Amino acid sequence: MSPNSDLDLHSALAWPFFEPRHRELAAGIEAWCRANLSHVEHDDVDATCRRLVRELGAAGWLKYGVGGVAYGGNGDTIDTRAVCLLRETLAKHSGLADFALAMQGLGSGAISLGGTHEQKTRYLPRVANGTAIAAFALSEPEAGSDVAAMSLSAREDGDFYVLDGDKTWISNGGIADFYVVFARTGEAPGARGITAFIVDADTPGLEIAERIDVIAPHPLARLHFAGARVPRSQMLGAPGEGFKLAMRTLDIFRTSVAAASLGFARHAMAEGLSRASSRKMFGQTLGDFQLTQAKLAQMALTIDSSALLVYRAAWLRDQGEQVTREAAMAKWHASEGAQQVIDAAVQLYGGMGVQSGTAVEMLYREIRALRIYEGATEVQQLIVGRDLLKAHAAEVIKDAAK
């Protein structure tokens, strides 16, 4: 079954989380996907991603990931619900299209949040119209989940900073026009000594050291910095404030990772229903068996509960609330839940489910990385647990003071 099926229409749009503009947006991106993503070529992933960025920009979808109308954005702030709706719908149709949109937002998010007028003017309009590809360079070989352990250094040298070290697992690595790079400037130990910089891809001393192949192909690379001189004017925010800026950026886009997981799960649900309704066995259809019905019911429950968590977090952030715990819950539940839904769809297909190139096999490869990037599931669990303990401690102190 195609993800265009009426069986997976976005019934959640009737929920009070959304405003009329969000419903219009959802209808628009669904129509665009049906017209433009019926077949997405994967033979040359770099070329496909470049094309998708251009097309998404020309269609006006990338502006939702940029903050500031004056800089090409859709509004003065990033509408988290809009970004989530776009990612959910794109992921339902094409993992690469979702990737192309998501990395534009993540790669430029720190500029939207902490950039100067000059920096925003130079970079954000090109991100929004798809003429420049952005990338977010945070992870290192020994600093993934433990971001504060990063070792890439940025040393002051007059009006420049000199960067030395490596970044890895960098999405859009090799095709990006610029990278938002987080480096250790040493104002204080750990997270307090990290600063963000905008580094153009043609900066001398920056090279693509290695292209990385993964099970759901997309542009990915290890970057090597050897004496790369970056003008002080390319610093984002204040020295030593890079970690906070990175976390603020992730707080916006972590919820959208959950939305993409939801899109993959909806596609898998459509495929599972098609298989259950059409597969003949033992004189009846697969869907006539109670075990199949129970499996489909569990898939539906997982999807709806994920959607509630995703759009609760998105709505709260759009109201100006701090959503670290809610975003972590959404990503944790939606990515793990989508893995379960897709696995169930593969099981319904039997041997065909693991045949290369089938929809459920591709979904099985697509979903796996979402349980890791922008904070692995285990990290989300720690975030939720620590936040609960912090809130409890605050309540105890409050009660004691009465």
Protein Blocks (a to p, Z undefined) as FASTA:
>chain_A
ZZkbmklccfklmpmkbcfklmmmmmmmmmmmmmmmmpccfkbmmlmmmmmmmmmmmnop
mmmmpgcjknopabfbdcfklmmmmmmmmmmmomklmmmmmmmmmmmmmmmmmpcfklmm
mmmmmmmnopaccdddfbcfklcklmmlpcbdcddehjaccdedddehiehihjacbdcd
dddehlagcjllcccddddfklghiacfbdcddfbdcdddddddehiacdfklpgcjehi
lmmmmmmmmmmmmmmmmmmmmmmmmmmmmmmmmmmmmmggehiafklpmklmmmmmmmmm
mmmmmmmmmmmmmmmmmnopacklmmmmmmmmmmmmmmmmmmmmmmmnmmmlmgghiakl
mmmmmmmmmmmggpifklmmmmmmmmmmmmmmmmmmmmmmZZ
